[in-house]
Amino acid sequence: MPPRVYTRNGLVSGGASGLGACKNALQVMGVIKSTTMSHSMLSLNAGETAAIKVILKRNGLV
């Protein structure tokens, strides 16, 4: 089973969490500078971003 990042229950929609995870991964890899989401979507928190970094490192992407 692939690793998963779980977001705050009920605070971030499935779409926002998927987009947020993608944007966080791209920022960690140096592709984009900001993970700012549109006004209606919350950004991922520091713990969720840390979990994404672990997955990227485990897979040799950073």
Kinemage of the C-alpha trace (Angstrom):
@kinemage 1
@onewidth
@group {chain A} dominant
@subgroup {mainchain}
@vectorlist {calphas} color= white
{ca met a 1} P 0.000 0.000 0.000
{ca pro a 2} L 1.418 3.442 -0.881
{ca pro a 3} L 2.157 5.882 1.956
{ca arg a 4} L -0.613 8.338 2.775
{ca val a 5} L -0.800 11.761 4.335
{ca tyr a 6} L -3.869 12.359 6.458
{ca thr a 7} L -5.148 15.892 6.867
{ca arg a 8} L -7.071 17.497 9.685
{ca asn a 9} L -10.422 15.777 9.878
{ca gly a 10} L -13.161 17.987 8.508
{ca leu a 11} L -11.089 21.140 8.043
{ca val a 12} L -9.716 20.432 4.573
{ca ser a 13} L -11.779 18.930 1.751
{ca gly a 14} L -10.489 15.972 -0.227
{ca gly a 15} L -9.795 18.219 -3.208
{ca ala a 16} L -7.961 20.785 -1.113
{ca ser a 17} L -5.878 18.142 0.638
{ca gly a 18} L -4.870 16.547 -2.673
{ca leu a 19} L -3.999 19.860 -4.264
{ca gly a 20} L -2.273 21.020 -1.083
{ca ala a 21} L -0.163 17.856 -0.932
{ca cys a 22} L 0.840 18.272 -4.559
{ca lys a 23} L 1.747 21.938 -4.062
{ca asn a 24} L 3.721 21.118 -0.900
{ca ala a 25} L 5.630 18.372 -2.706
{ca leu a 26} L 6.458 20.723 -5.590
{ca gln a 27} L 7.678 23.371 -3.150
{ca val a 28} L 9.863 20.899 -1.244
{ca met a 29} L 11.377 19.793 -4.577
{ca gly a 30} L 12.070 23.424 -5.493
{ca val a 31} L 9.668 23.582 -8.441
{ca ile a 32} L 7.391 26.308 -7.041
{ca lys a 33} L 7.916 28.969 -4.381
{ca ser a 34} L 4.507 29.174 -2.704
{ca thr a 35} L 1.907 26.717 -1.478
{ca thr a 36} L -0.738 29.426 -1.172
{ca met a 37} L -4.174 28.080 -1.973
{ca ser a 38} L -7.172 29.955 -3.351
{ca his a 39} L -9.258 31.900 -0.838
{ca ser a 40} L -11.726 29.092 -0.176
{ca met a 41} L -9.079 26.385 0.474
{ca leu a 42} L -6.901 25.990 3.572
{ca ser a 43} L -3.198 25.227 3.198
{ca leu a 44} L -1.727 22.136 4.834
{ca asn a 45} L -0.157 22.583 8.270
{ca ala a 46} L 3.494 22.005 9.293
{ca gly a 47} L 2.878 18.407 10.384
{ca glu a 48} L 1.221 17.491 7.100
{ca thr a 49} L 4.046 19.151 5.163
{ca ala a 50} L 6.602 17.204 7.229
{ca ala a 51} L 4.813 13.945 6.351
{ca ile a 52} L 5.036 14.844 2.652
{ca lys a 53} L 8.790 15.515 3.011
{ca val a 54} L 9.273 12.064 4.546
{ca ile a 55} L 7.499 10.427 1.597
{ca leu a 56} L 9.535 12.437 -0.935
{ca lys a 57} L 12.815 11.538 0.800
{ca arg a 58} L 11.848 7.868 1.042
{ca asn a 59} L 11.292 7.835 -2.709
{ca gly a 60} L 14.493 9.713 -3.577
{ca leu a 61} L 12.736 12.844 -4.830
{ca val a 62} L 14.563 15.259 -2.488
